[in-house]
Amino acid sequence: MNDRVIDIQRNTAKQPHPTQQRWTREQIGELLALPFNDLLFRAQQLHREHFDANKVQLSTLLSVKTGGCPEDCGYCPQSARHDTGVASQEMLPLDDVVEAARAAKANGASRFCMGAAWRGPKQRDLEQVKQMISAVKALGMETCGTFGMLKPGQAQQLKDSGLDYYNHNLDTAPDKYADIVGTRAYEDRLDTLRQVREAGLNVCCGGIVGMGETREQRAGLIAELANLDPQPESVPINNLVQVPGTPLNGAEEIDWSEFVRTIAVARIAMPTSLVRLSAGRQQMPEAMQALCFLAGANSIFYGEKLLTTGNPQADQDRALLAKLDMSPL
């Protein structure tokens, strides 16, 4: 093992608590540049210090309000600005949401996530969403919501209705963000995350890779996530699903090894967070997913669809986990 590897491992190992270290983009970049086997070894060691390496947390995501979003996010088929064939739909009835949550629980999911294609919820929208959260919580499941930017007081309302987690991704590095989203600023996302924390909610916050960013910009994203204080309890790492009609359709795909590196560095930088394989998993071979688990991923979205894009079927996931001798967390 070379001196640079030893130095980086010593620096990452000596931190007594993840929130006490401020990660620089350069430090994250050095981790990404480690020899592949050394990087995975370090990530697996750190993973085992905080988690059972043979357990994985299962979440199911349901779109409770699909399409018609006024934002222009370049990756999103639900944007009204992109011609993707995704029609705007009304909010799902409460009974449909509860039925989907019951099915998810029966299939082994412990967390039920509800997403809506809004810039941010109006109060009348929030009233419906709060009923959904309370009903799902009554089933004995953890609840998560992703409803866009929040206004003052809305996070507390969600908390009071029984919400456990709020998802609001940073998407990419600050210096790449304007290439991806033009209808809101990076600071808008950080402001919503601050409100979520102030309300006492757990934070689910990650990003998307494969959007034409450089490795340095991937390092920038991980540094931003790791420097949130406290760090997110859940960190979804998405591999861009290219959808015809979106501006990012046709973007150069990142190599599988680079995605696994990203998972490993996320684990090292955020050792106590759940690192989730999210969008793009349907396109990942089983061996690649297994390497991601080895690199420290310990959560997946579980079910046939993520909002509007495909996801491996639950029976396929169960078969894969059985091959790897892994079981639900």
N, C-alpha and C positions, 0 to 999 in steps of 0.2 A: 504494500500500500504506500503510495507516495506521500510526501510531506504535506501537500495541499489538502489531500483527503483527510489526513490525521488532524490538521488544524481546523478544518470545517467541522469535523465530527466532534472535536473537543469543544468548539465554540457552541455548537447546538446542544451538546449534552450537559453543559454546566449550568444551564438556565434553570432556576428552581421553580419557576412558574411561567407558563407561556405568555401571560399578559405583561410580564416584567421585561420582556425583550422587545426592542423596536427593530424590526427587520428592514434592512435597506434593499433596494432593488438589486444592488451589486451582490449582496450576500445570497439572495435567492438565485440570482444568475449563476453564482459559483456552484450552488447545489445542483441546478439543472445541468451543469456541465460535467458533473462527476461521471466517472465510468459507470455504465449502466448497472452492473452487478453490485458495485460498491454503494450506489445510491439506494437500490432496493434493499440491500442488507441493512443499511442504517435505518431506513424507513420501517422495515419489519421489526427491528430491535425496539425502536421507539413505540411502535404500535403495541407491542406486547407489554410494554410498561404500563399502559393505560387501558387496554381492552383485551378481551378474549379473542385471539386471532382466528378462531373458528366459528365466530358468531357474526351475523349480519342483521342489521335492522331493516325491516320491510315497511315501506310506505306506499300508499296508493293515492294517485292524483286524479281528481275529477274536475272537469271544466263545468262550472255551474252557470256560466254565462259566456257564450262563445261568439267571437267575431265582432266586427264593427268598432274596434278600438281606434281612437283618433290619433294615437301615437304613430311614429314612422320608423320604429325599430327595424333595422335592415334584415334581421333574421326571422321576423315574426309573420307567420301566415295569417294571423288574426287582425293585422292592421287594415283599416279601411282604405288606406292609401295604396295597398298592393293588390293586384288582381291575381288571387291565388285560388279562387273557387270556394273559399270558406265564407259561408253566408252568416250574416248577423242573426243571432238567435236570442230569444227571450230567456230570462233566468229560469232554470229548472224548477219544477215544483218541489216543495219540501219533501213530499213522500218519495220522489224519485231519488233524491239525495240520500235519504235515510236507507232506502233499499240498497243503493250502491255501497254505502258504508257497511251495512250488514254483510253483504257479499264479500267485501274486502276483508273484513274481520274473519269471516269463515275460511277464507283462503290463507290466513296467517298474517295479514298486515296488522301492525300495531298502531300505525299512524295514518290518519285520513286527511289528505290535503285537498282544499277547495280553491279553485282559481277562477277569476273573472276577468274578462277582457275590458278593462276600464283604464282610463288615465288615473282615476281615483274614484272611490265610491261617493255617490250622493247619499244624503241621510236616509232617503226612502230605500235605497239599495242596501244600506247598512242594516236597516231593520230586518229585511229578509235574510240577509247573511247571518245575522245574530241568531235567528231562529234555527238555521241550519247547524250552526256551531253548537248550540245548546243540545240539539237533538242527537248529533253525532257523539258529543261528549257523554250523553246519557247512556250510550252503548258501551261505554268503558274504553273508548279509544282515545289516543292523543289526537288533538286537532291542530291543523295548520291551515293558514289562509294566505293567499297572494292576490291582493285586490288593487295593486298600484299604489300611487302616492297617497298618503294619509294627511288629513287636516287635523289641527289641534283638537284633542279630545277623542278622536276616533279610535286610536289605539287602546285607550282605556275602556271604551265601550266594548271593543272586541275581547279584551281581557275579562271584563265583567261577564260576558256571555259564555265564557268557558274556553276561549282560544288559548292554546299552549304555545304555538310557534307562529311567527309571521315571516313569510318569505319575501325578500326584496333583494334581488341580485344586483351586484355592481356591474355585471356583464363583462367588462374588460378593463384594461388599464386606463388611467385618466387621459393619457396622451393618445389613446386610440378611440376614445369614447365618441368624439364628434364625428368620426367616420361611420359610426354605427347608428347613433341616435341624434336627431336634431331637434326634437320637440320637448326635451327636458335636459337639464344640466346634471353633471355628476353630483354637484352639491345637493340637488333635489333628492337624489337617492340617499345620500348621507343624512339628510334632514329627516326623512321617513324612518331610517334606522335609529336615529336618536330618539324619536318619539316612541318607537317600539320598545326600546330599552327603558325609557322613563316610565312606561306603563307596566314594567315588570314582566314583559313577554320574552320568551326565548327567541333568538334570532336564527333564521335560516337564510344564509347569504353566500352566494358563490358566483360563478361566471360561466362564460362560454369560450371554448377554444376552437380554432379552425375558422376564424373570421378574417383571415388575412393578416393577423398580427404576427410580429416577430417573436422570437424566443425572449428577447429582452422585455417586450410588452407583456408576455405571459408572466414573466418574473414580476413585472409591475403590478399585475392583477393580484398575484398571490401575496405580495408585500402589503397591498392595500387591505386585503382580507385579514391577514395575520396581525395587522396593526390596529384593527378595530378592538376597542377595549370596553368590556371583555370580548374575547374572540367569539365568533358565531358558534352556537351549539351544533349546528348542521351546516355543512359546506357542500352544496351540490356542484359538481363539475360536469358541465354539459359539453358534448362534442357536437358541433353544429350539424343539424339536420337540414340539408339544403332542400328548399321547397321552391318549385317553379313559380315565378311571379314575384319572389322577394329579391331585393337588390343583391343579396349575398349568394343567390343561386349561381353556381359556377365557380365559387371561390376555391382556391387551391386547398385540398385537404391536407391536414398535417399527418405525418407518419404515425403509425400505431405506437412506435417506441416513444415518440415525443409526448403522446397522451399519457402513457404509463409514467413517464418521468414527471409529468405535471401532477399526477395523483401522489406520487412518492414525495415530492417536495411539499405539497399541501399537507401531507401527514406530518412531515418533519416540522414545518412551520406552525402547525396547529395540532399539536399532539393529543389534545383532549377532545377535539371536535369529531363528530361523525362526518366522515368524508363520503359523499354519496355519488355513485355512478348514476347519472341522470339521462338527459336526452342524448340520443345517438347510440344507446346501448344495443338497439336492434341490429345495427350494422356491425357490431363488434363480434368477432368469432369468440367461441368459448375460451380458447387459450388466452386471448387478449384480456378477457374479463378475469380469468384466473390470475394473470399477472397483476392486474389492478388490485385484486384482493391481497396478493402478496405484497404489493406496494403500500398497503394501508387503507384501501377503501373498505368500509364496513357498513354501508347502507346502499340500498337500491330502491328505485321506483319499481313497483311490483304490480303488474296488470297489463292489459292489452293496449292501453293508449295513454299518452302524456298530452293532455289538453287536446291537440288536434293531430299529433304525429304518433306513429306506431311505437310499440314497446313489446319486448318479448312476452309471450303468453305465460301465465302463471305456472302451467305444467312444465314448460321448458325451463323456467327458473328453478322449480323444485328439483328437476332432474340434474341441472348443473350443480346446484348446491349439494345434492347427494353425492355426485362424483367427487366433489371437493371436500366431503365430510364436514360441511358447514351447516349450521342450523340457525333459525331465527333468534335474534337477540331478545 
